[in-house]
Amino acid sequence: MAALGKLLLVAGLALLAYTAYQATIYRETLRLTQQEFEGLPLPLLAQLVAAVAAALLGSLAAWGSFQPIRIADVPKVEVARPHRTEFAVFNHRGTMLGSLPHMRKLAVPKIR
């Protein structure tokens, strides 16, 4: 089944490239005859839909069977979060600057 899927995928992509080539030829013909572009003709749109469908089905067949997602097999990881995050205290190098006397004068503004 995978070989048939790969063949269908390649055929769909080739048909898609050929449809794009035909669309550019159609646009070029309209430009040369100085006609306004109103859209692609219906047979070209049908060919485009068939090419996309063939490529999609081929990719699904070439990929293989899908495995179900089993959520219950993986245990749920619980993350402990602090209750009141606005009161969190962090220890860092800035706390040492406040203990130096000459830095304390700079850090605390005088209120008059």
Backbone bond lengths (Angstrom), bond angles and torsions (degrees), N, CA, C in turn:
res aa  C-N    CA-C-N  psi(-1)  N-CA   C-N-CA  omega(-1)  CA-C   N-CA-C  phi
1 M - - - 1.454 - - 1.522 110.92 -
2 A 1.322 116.77 -33.25 1.460 119.47 -178.86 1.519 111.23 -68.62
3 A 1.342 117.57 -36.01 1.469 120.46 179.07 1.522 110.42 -67.32
4 L 1.329 116.86 -39.74 1.460 120.62 177.02 1.534 110.41 -66.25
5 G 1.316 116.34 -37.76 1.460 120.45 177.45 1.518 112.03 -64.74
6 K 1.334 116.67 -41.36 1.467 119.71 178.18 1.521 111.12 -66.02
7 L 1.331 116.38 -38.91 1.460 120.49 177.74 1.525 110.57 -64.32
8 L 1.322 116.89 -42.53 1.463 121.33 178.02 1.523 111.00 -65.87
9 L 1.317 117.35 -36.76 1.460 121.24 177.49 1.523 110.92 -64.87
10 V 1.319 117.26 -46.34 1.467 120.76 179.48 1.525 110.42 -64.48
11 A 1.336 116.89 -41.25 1.462 120.24 178.74 1.528 110.92 -64.71
12 G 1.323 117.11 -40.58 1.462 120.68 178.36 1.513 112.21 -64.85
13 L 1.335 116.89 -41.30 1.465 119.75 178.68 1.524 111.33 -68.57
14 A 1.340 117.07 -37.61 1.467 120.18 177.08 1.524 110.52 -65.71
15 L 1.326 117.02 -41.71 1.460 120.57 177.71 1.524 111.00 -65.90
16 L 1.308 117.05 -34.85 1.460 120.93 176.99 1.526 110.92 -66.27
17 A 1.325 117.33 -41.79 1.467 120.66 177.16 1.524 110.59 -65.63
18 Y 1.327 117.54 -40.08 1.463 120.91 179.01 1.527 110.80 -66.09
19 T 1.325 117.44 -37.72 1.461 121.33 177.48 1.523 110.75 -65.11
20 A 1.321 116.85 -39.79 1.467 119.98 176.82 1.526 110.53 -64.19
21 Y 1.324 116.92 -39.31 1.463 120.90 177.62 1.529 110.39 -64.17
22 Q 1.330 117.55 -43.15 1.459 120.71 178.48 1.524 111.52 -64.67
23 A 1.324 117.47 -35.86 1.464 120.56 178.80 1.521 110.85 -66.70
24 T 1.327 117.45 -39.55 1.471 119.08 177.98 1.523 110.90 -68.64
25 I 1.327 118.14 -36.58 1.469 121.06 175.96 1.531 110.05 -63.90
26 Y 1.327 116.80 -41.13 1.462 120.94 178.50 1.527 111.07 -63.09
27 R 1.329 116.67 -43.76 1.474 119.87 178.57 1.525 111.28 -64.92
28 E 1.319 117.27 -38.84 1.461 121.19 179.10 1.534 110.74 -66.05
29 T 1.330 116.56 -39.21 1.463 120.33 177.70 1.522 110.84 -64.28
30 L 1.321 117.01 -41.07 1.464 120.34 177.09 1.523 111.28 -64.51
31 R 1.308 117.35 -37.28 1.460 120.40 179.97 1.525 110.93 -68.12
32 L 1.330 116.51 -40.01 1.465 120.03 -179.58 1.526 112.30 -69.45
33 T 1.326 117.02 -34.82 1.466 120.32 178.39 1.525 111.88 -87.76
34 Q 1.315 117.68 3.03 1.464 125.45 177.72 1.529 111.74 56.94
35 Q 1.309 115.53 43.06 1.456 121.05 174.95 1.525 108.57 -102.92
36 E 1.324 115.19 154.45 1.461 119.83 -179.05 1.532 109.91 -83.97
37 F 1.336 115.49 140.45 1.465 120.71 179.78 1.520 108.84 -81.94
38 E 1.329 115.88 120.71 1.466 120.85 179.53 1.518 112.19 -112.89
39 G 1.313 116.68 -6.79 1.456 121.13 -179.53 1.512 110.03 143.30
40 L 1.312 115.02 167.75 1.458 119.70 179.26 1.527 109.76 -78.22
41 P 1.329 117.14 149.85 1.467 119.09 177.85 1.529 111.22 -66.90
42 L 1.321 114.90 157.30 1.461 121.22 -175.33 1.531 113.37 -60.84
43 P 1.334 120.55 -41.53 1.477 118.16 177.46 1.530 113.21 -62.10
44 L 1.316 116.57 -33.39 1.464 119.77 178.38 1.528 110.90 -70.80
45 L 1.333 116.89 -37.36 1.466 120.06 176.37 1.530 111.12 -67.47
46 A 1.324 117.11 -37.94 1.467 120.27 177.30 1.526 110.51 -65.51
47 Q 1.327 116.38 -38.45 1.464 120.27 177.55 1.527 110.50 -65.74
48 L 1.330 116.62 -36.68 1.461 121.10 177.81 1.528 111.06 -64.97
49 V 1.320 116.77 -44.65 1.469 120.63 179.20 1.527 110.57 -64.05
50 A 1.336 116.70 -40.87 1.469 120.19 178.67 1.526 110.99 -65.22
51 A 1.332 117.56 -38.21 1.468 120.92 179.82 1.522 111.12 -66.93
52 V 1.319 117.02 -43.24 1.467 120.37 179.54 1.527 110.29 -66.57
53 A 1.336 117.14 -40.91 1.465 120.09 179.12 1.527 111.13 -64.99
54 A 1.335 116.94 -41.13 1.468 119.99 179.23 1.522 110.84 -65.52
55 A 1.329 117.08 -41.91 1.464 119.82 179.33 1.527 110.93 -66.45
56 L 1.322 117.25 -38.80 1.463 120.71 179.48 1.526 111.45 -67.23
57 L 1.316 116.80 -47.43 1.465 119.61 179.24 1.522 111.34 -65.87
58 G 1.325 116.78 -37.06 1.459 119.71 177.47 1.510 112.35 -65.05
59 S 1.326 116.75 -39.67 1.467 119.06 179.15 1.525 111.16 -68.77
60 L 1.332 116.98 -36.32 1.466 119.44 177.45 1.524 111.51 -68.24
61 A 1.334 117.03 -38.88 1.463 120.27 -179.87 1.523 111.40 -73.34
62 A 1.323 117.70 -34.69 1.466 120.74 -179.11 1.523 111.27 -74.35
63 W 1.314 117.38 -27.61 1.464 121.03 -176.63 1.521 111.07 -69.51
64 G 1.311 117.21 -35.36 1.462 120.28 -178.44 1.510 110.65 109.55
65 S 1.317 115.46 -171.81 1.460 119.14 -178.48 1.524 109.95 -80.58
66 F 1.308 114.33 145.86 1.458 120.23 178.73 1.521 109.70 -81.93
67 Q 1.303 116.39 145.91 1.457 122.11 176.38 1.529 108.20 -100.86
68 P 1.316 117.59 139.84 1.459 118.96 178.98 1.531 110.75 -70.62
69 I 1.303 114.52 150.37 1.461 120.40 177.17 1.527 107.67 -87.67
70 R 1.297 115.54 119.25 1.466 120.20 -178.77 1.527 108.27 -105.19
71 I 1.290 114.92 100.33 1.460 120.04 -177.78 1.525 110.84 -74.63
72 A 1.322 117.14 -32.92 1.463 120.63 -176.17 1.526 112.38 -72.26
73 D 1.340 118.92 -17.96 1.464 120.97 -179.17 1.524 112.53 -72.11
74 V 1.320 117.42 -28.61 1.462 121.53 -177.60 1.524 108.08 -96.16
75 P 1.337 118.07 123.39 1.468 118.70 179.19 1.528 110.97 -67.14
76 K 1.308 114.79 144.02 1.453 120.66 -178.99 1.528 109.80 -75.39
77 V 1.323 115.47 129.16 1.458 120.88 179.62 1.522 107.98 -90.60
78 E 1.310 115.27 122.86 1.453 118.96 179.55 1.513 109.01 -101.64
79 V 1.304 115.70 131.22 1.452 121.94 -178.91 1.523 107.72 -103.21
80 A 1.327 115.88 124.71 1.460 120.18 178.43 1.523 108.64 -81.60
81 R 1.309 116.04 120.49 1.461 121.30 179.48 1.523 108.30 -113.85
82 P 1.323 116.11 145.78 1.468 117.52 176.75 1.527 110.20 -65.90
83 H 1.341 113.52 148.28 1.458 118.62 -176.12 1.524 111.57 -70.59
84 R 1.318 117.03 -44.90 1.467 121.44 -177.41 1.521 108.63 -118.45
85 T 1.292 117.70 92.37 1.461 121.09 -175.70 1.519 112.94 -72.72
86 E 1.330 118.97 -18.35 1.469 119.21 -179.80 1.534 112.24 -72.83
87 F 1.327 117.63 -14.02 1.458 120.93 177.79 1.523 112.05 -106.76
88 A 1.307 118.00 22.22 1.460 121.22 -179.36 1.526 109.66 -70.35
89 V 1.320 116.53 139.12 1.460 122.80 -179.64 1.520 107.69 -114.70
90 F 1.336 115.40 132.90 1.453 120.49 -179.47 1.517 109.18 -120.72
91 N 1.316 117.39 135.89 1.457 122.59 174.23 1.522 108.47 -94.41
92 H 1.338 115.43 124.03 1.460 119.46 179.60 1.525 108.81 -149.28
93 R 1.322 116.84 -179.62 1.462 121.65 -175.18 1.524 113.00 -67.08
94 G 1.305 117.85 -21.49 1.456 120.52 -179.12 1.517 113.19 -65.78
95 T 1.319 118.12 -23.16 1.459 120.03 179.05 1.525 111.19 -69.02
96 M 1.320 118.06 -27.65 1.464 121.30 178.62 1.524 111.53 -72.13
97 L 1.334 117.65 -28.83 1.463 120.15 -179.41 1.524 111.33 -66.71
98 G 1.319 117.26 -33.21 1.457 120.03 179.16 1.516 112.96 -70.34
99 S 1.322 119.08 -21.31 1.457 121.40 -179.14 1.526 112.12 -83.06
100 L 1.325 119.17 -15.59 1.466 121.77 177.61 1.523 109.20 -79.36
101 P 1.348 118.12 133.32 1.469 120.15 -174.37 1.526 113.35 -63.69
102 H 1.325 118.31 -42.65 1.460 118.99 -176.88 1.537 111.50 -72.17
103 M 1.319 118.26 -23.57 1.454 121.02 177.23 1.525 110.94 -81.79
104 R 1.330 116.98 -26.99 1.450 120.60 179.74 1.522 110.88 -66.55
105 K 1.337 116.68 -35.20 1.463 119.96 178.89 1.527 110.56 -65.88
106 L 1.324 116.84 -36.42 1.459 120.24 -179.29 1.525 112.25 -76.39
107 A 1.305 116.54 -30.94 1.451 120.14 -173.71 1.520 112.72 -79.38
108 V 1.338 118.09 -32.24 1.456 121.03 -176.11 1.524 108.76 -101.65
109 P 1.317 118.89 113.88 1.467 119.89 179.05 1.526 110.24 -74.45
110 K 1.318 115.45 147.86 1.465 120.81 178.19 1.520 109.02 -86.56
111 I 1.313 115.01 131.44 1.461 120.53 178.95 1.516 107.74 -103.02
112 R 1.306 116.68 126.29 1.474 120.32 -178.46 1.487 112.02 -104.85
